[in-house]
Amino acid sequence: MMRLALLTVIAMVLAACGEKPQTAAGIRSDVPAFQGTSNAYNAPGWKAGDKAAWEQQLKTRAQTGQNEYNRVK
């Protein structure tokens, strides 16, 4: 029984050493976020490339949707 527990611990330790290196394979471009894309999921009224509107949208979303004081009322 002790041998099985020891083998289990060794297997878990060795499995932890097998992490794959993280690469930038998922990044598609170096374009700033406010330049965006033209798809159906953009916020209404926002145009790609409008940095001021992008920043305002982030501020509004943070104050209304993510502020617990506003949500609890």
Summary of the structure (lengths in Angstrom):
residues: 73
radius of gyration: 23.4
end to end distance: 57.1
largest distance: 65.8
contacts: 106
relative contact order: 0.08
helix: 51%
strand: 0%
